[in-house]
Amino acid sequence: MSIGQIMGLVNLVAGIGIGYGAWQMYARNQEKLAQWSKKVGVVTGFKNRSVGESRSIDETGATMHPVIEYQTDSGSTITFESKLGSSSWKFGVGSEIEIIVNPHNPKEAEIKGVGAQDFGPIAMGAISGMMIFSAPVAFLFF
């Protein structure tokens, strides 16, 4: 077996494994979306985080995490800081946004939307696809 064939086989197996992981992550996210309640929250501010505290950064190394307030079904007011950070948001203080809330733990909430829940599976799926596509190329031509 040539080195190209070994590389092709490794890429194929790793690509299938990563693809399976992406599918599992996507399925968990969809289950979460189906089980959690959809609510409307109001952005009350933004909290700046430094590079070490967040994965998404801008040129200055700071990200803004929205602070969101919403009403529970029982009438309590809950305030939470989104785990999602960005250097710029398309909404500001006072904006109403759709959120999802864990019905068993109302303090566990997050902004609803693509990217919020689907970035990981999309990125892993893309990597998986590239690895699977490159497998026959490496196997046949190297």
C-alpha positions as CSV (number, residue, x, y, z in Angstrom):
1,M,0.0,0.0,0.0
2,S,1.4,3.4,-1.0
3,I,1.5,6.4,1.3
4,G,-1.2,8.1,-0.8
5,Q,-3.5,5.1,-0.3
6,I,-2.9,5.1,3.5
7,M,-3.6,8.9,3.6
8,G,-6.7,8.4,1.6
9,L,-7.9,5.6,3.9
10,V,-7.1,7.7,7.0
11,N,-9.0,10.7,5.5
12,L,-12.0,8.6,4.7
13,V,-12.2,7.0,8.2
14,A,-11.6,10.3,9.9
15,G,-14.1,12.1,7.7
16,I,-16.8,9.6,8.4
17,G,-16.1,9.9,12.2
18,I,-16.2,13.7,12.1
19,G,-19.3,13.5,10.0
20,Y,-21.0,11.2,12.5
21,G,-20.0,13.6,15.4
22,A,-21.5,16.5,13.4
23,W,-24.7,14.6,12.9
24,Q,-24.9,13.7,16.6
25,M,-24.3,17.4,17.6
26,Y,-26.9,18.6,15.2
27,A,-29.4,16.0,16.5
28,R,-28.8,17.1,20.1
29,N,-29.3,20.7,19.1
30,Q,-32.6,19.9,17.3
31,E,-33.8,18.0,20.3
32,K,-33.0,20.9,22.5
33,L,-34.8,23.3,20.2
34,A,-37.9,21.0,20.2
35,Q,-37.9,20.7,24.0
36,W,-37.0,24.2,25.1
37,S,-39.6,27.0,25.1
38,K,-39.4,29.9,22.7
39,K,-39.8,33.3,24.3
40,V,-39.1,36.9,23.4
41,G,-36.4,38.7,25.4
42,V,-35.3,42.3,25.6
43,V,-31.7,43.3,25.2
44,T,-30.8,45.4,28.3
45,G,-27.1,45.8,27.5
46,F,-23.9,44.2,26.4
47,K,-21.0,42.9,28.4
48,N,-17.5,43.1,27.0
49,R,-15.2,40.2,27.3
50,S,-11.5,39.8,26.6
51,V,-9.9,37.3,24.3
52,G,-9.3,34.7,27.0
53,E,-13.0,34.7,28.0
54,S,-14.5,34.2,24.5
55,R,-13.9,32.3,21.3
56,S,-15.1,35.0,18.9
57,I,-12.8,38.1,18.7
58,D,-12.5,41.3,16.8
59,E,-9.4,43.3,16.0
60,T,-9.1,44.7,19.5
61,G,-9.6,41.3,21.1
62,A,-13.0,42.2,22.7
63,T,-16.4,40.7,22.1
64,M,-19.8,41.9,23.2
65,H,-22.2,39.5,24.8
66,P,-25.8,40.6,25.0
67,V,-27.5,40.8,28.4
68,I,-31.1,39.7,27.9
69,E,-34.1,40.0,30.1
70,Y,-37.4,38.0,29.8
71,Q,-40.5,37.0,31.7
72,T,-41.1,33.4,32.8
73,D,-44.6,31.9,32.5
74,S,-45.0,32.4,36.3
75,G,-44.2,36.2,35.9
76,S,-40.7,36.2,37.2
77,T,-38.1,38.3,35.5
78,I,-34.9,36.5,34.4
79,T,-31.7,38.2,33.2
80,F,-29.0,36.3,31.5
81,E,-25.8,36.9,29.5
82,S,-25.6,35.2,26.2
83,K,-22.7,32.8,25.7
84,L,-22.5,34.1,22.1
85,G,-20.1,36.9,21.5
86,S,-19.5,39.2,18.6
87,S,-17.7,42.4,17.8
88,S,-21.0,43.8,16.3
89,W,-24.6,42.9,16.6
90,K,-27.5,43.7,14.3
91,F,-29.6,44.7,17.3
92,G,-29.1,47.1,20.2
93,V,-30.3,47.9,23.7
94,G,-34.1,47.7,23.8
95,S,-34.4,45.3,20.9
96,E,-36.7,42.4,21.3
97,I,-35.1,39.1,20.2
98,E,-36.2,35.5,20.1
99,I,-34.7,33.2,22.7
100,I,-35.0,29.6,23.8
101,V,-35.4,28.7,27.4
102,N,-34.9,25.4,29.3
103,P,-38.4,24.8,30.8
104,H,-36.8,22.9,33.8
105,N,-34.2,25.6,34.5
106,P,-35.4,29.1,33.3
107,K,-32.0,30.6,34.0
108,E,-30.6,28.5,31.2
109,A,-31.5,30.4,28.1
110,E,-29.8,31.4,24.8
111,I,-30.4,33.5,21.7
112,K,-32.3,31.4,19.0
113,G,-31.0,31.3,15.5
114,V,-28.6,29.8,13.0
115,G,-25.1,30.1,14.2
116,A,-26.2,30.1,17.8
117,Q,-27.0,26.4,17.8
118,D,-25.7,25.2,14.4
119,F,-22.2,26.6,14.0
120,G,-20.5,23.6,15.4
121,P,-22.3,21.0,13.3
122,I,-22.0,23.1,10.2
123,A,-18.2,23.5,10.6
124,M,-17.7,19.8,11.5
125,G,-19.9,18.8,8.5
126,A,-17.8,20.9,6.2
127,I,-14.5,19.5,7.5
128,S,-16.0,16.0,7.2
129,G,-17.0,16.6,3.6
130,M,-13.6,17.9,2.6
131,M,-11.9,14.9,4.2
132,I,-14.2,12.4,2.5
133,F,-13.8,14.2,-0.8
134,S,-10.0,14.2,-0.5
135,A,-9.9,10.5,0.3
136,P,-10.3,9.1,-3.2
137,V,-8.1,11.9,-4.6
138,A,-5.2,10.9,-2.3
139,F,-5.9,7.2,-2.8
140,L,-5.9,7.4,-6.6
141,F,-3.3,10.1,-7.4
142,F,-0.6,9.9,-4.7
